[in-house]
Amino acid sequence: MYLFLGVGLGFISSALLQPRLLSPEQNGVIKLLVSYSAILAHLFTLGFPAALIKYKTEFKVQKLNDLSITLGYTLLGIGLFVVMYLVFGRPLFELLLNSESAFWSYIHYLPAATLVTLVYFNLDAFARTELYSTPGTLLKEVGQRLLVLLALAGTAWLGLSYLGFLYGYVLALAFPALALLFFLVYKRLWKPTGFATLNMPSGFRNRVHSVAAYSIVSGLSASFIVSLDAFFIERMIGTADTGVYAVFAYFATLILIPYRGLDRIASPVIAQALSGGDEHKIADVYKISAKYLLLFGGVLMAILASNRHNIAAFLPEEYRIGLPVLIWLGFSNLIDAATGINTSIIGNSKYYRFNTYLLLGLILLASGLNYWFIPVWGIEGAAAATLISIALYNIVKLIFIGRVFGMWPWHRHTLFMVLIPGLGYLASEILPLVPNLYFDTLMRTMVILAVVVVSFRFKKLYPSDWKL
């Protein structure tokens, strides 16, 4: 529910207001700021969040203060980032950015955005291991986006400059970390003994560092995959095209809402099930997640596809060239959701290294496809490269889990999950175009949802497994 609310707020800011209040180039700067800060933050978490989730049970068994250790790795990561950025920051971005990139004028915002994101990642991982997954979602998806909306309101009604808006944007990025810290204090998870430390038994420390090392690569790779297309567009075409791409990419991320909500809690649950040897529970969650993520992701895809012309008509003229990006990235995200929680299963098992190798291969594949497609098809080529890469990536994970664990996410009921949004989309396409784009959007969306509601009358499709 918080994810849907957050996406609604994000839709108002990123899809409705930012394209009207900011130029494509200014939107491109925001996209690059968020993407680079996320990648650097993942790198300098030092992989500890994944190790904490995987070994939460052992931290308790060995009576280690996991909060103190989390703080220790957080401070270590902050120190390393500051030193590395001061020494290598400028030369690194000279290699990554277009020499004429507008981002150069605002790159001084990047360290602050990175540090607050790093702190959030670590504190959120700790909260999730205590099975408090909701606060992090609420603070980041809702609280942060409300603050972004306030900054946009200042731009629209108070004449706030773009520079002032960026100050507000960075403060919004900092809000989840600060608020989550207060939440931990309120829940008394921040105890008097909660001072930073790195002390662990040597054998256990080695296992933690092993998982963390692979997690750095896999987490960094996952962040690169999310932003790789935008980086190549900025480098090969320009910041303005990056901004156009970012707007339609946001529309496409709507399809991942159900997946993101489920995956946040799935990872610690899967880790606990694996530590207890409960493979039946893992298999049930895997199958059911794939089934319902395919259904609800497919419904969101159908709604976006049926309203594609309304989306283009609503946006300013300079953004409309990016409409094909919506379809390419929409199907990419649908494939990612429809294959279920495969990353959590592999990442929390003894085969966690496989995720790392696979992600590295994915980066190489996506990079090659971007270099090939962007000069030919522009931003649409970047979206096509993402679709092909994500499809192959998930197919390999699906086959790996099937062969190693004997688990397959799809069964005969899954096929019906494809038909339901498909029928809804066809029904919406039959409708005549209505001049009022708001009414036309509402009409097409309601028809698709009506098909879904009718399908719920077929009990064989929806047994009690949805309660899981």
Secondary structure as GFF3:
##gff-version 3
##sequence-region A 1 468
A	DSSP	alpha_helix	2	10	.	.	.	ID=ss1
A	DSSP	pi_helix	11	17	.	.	.	ID=ss2
A	DSSP	alpha_helix	18	21	.	.	.	ID=ss3
A	DSSP	alpha_helix	24	44	.	.	.	ID=ss4
A	DSSP	alpha_helix	48	54	.	.	.	ID=ss5
A	DSSP	alpha_helix	56	61	.	.	.	ID=ss6
A	DSSP	alpha_helix	66	96	.	.	.	ID=ss7
A	DSSP	three_ten_helix	102	109	.	.	.	ID=ss8
A	DSSP	alpha_helix	110	129	.	.	.	ID=ss9
A	DSSP	alpha_helix	133	137	.	.	.	ID=ss10
A	DSSP	pi_helix	138	143	.	.	.	ID=ss11
A	DSSP	alpha_helix	144	157	.	.	.	ID=ss12
A	DSSP	alpha_helix	162	186	.	.	.	ID=ss13
A	DSSP	alpha_helix	202	236	.	.	.	ID=ss14
A	DSSP	alpha_helix	239	253	.	.	.	ID=ss15
A	DSSP	three_ten_helix	254	256	.	.	.	ID=ss16
A	DSSP	alpha_helix	257	275	.	.	.	ID=ss17
A	DSSP	alpha_helix	279	306	.	.	.	ID=ss18
A	DSSP	alpha_helix	308	314	.	.	.	ID=ss19
A	DSSP	three_ten_helix	317	322	.	.	.	ID=ss20
A	DSSP	alpha_helix	323	338	.	.	.	ID=ss21
A	DSSP	alpha_helix	342	347	.	.	.	ID=ss22
A	DSSP	alpha_helix	352	377	.	.	.	ID=ss23
A	DSSP	alpha_helix	379	404	.	.	.	ID=ss24
A	DSSP	alpha_helix	412	430	.	.	.	ID=ss25
A	DSSP	alpha_helix	437	455	.	.	.	ID=ss26
A	DSSP	three_ten_helix	464	467	.	.	.	ID=ss27
###
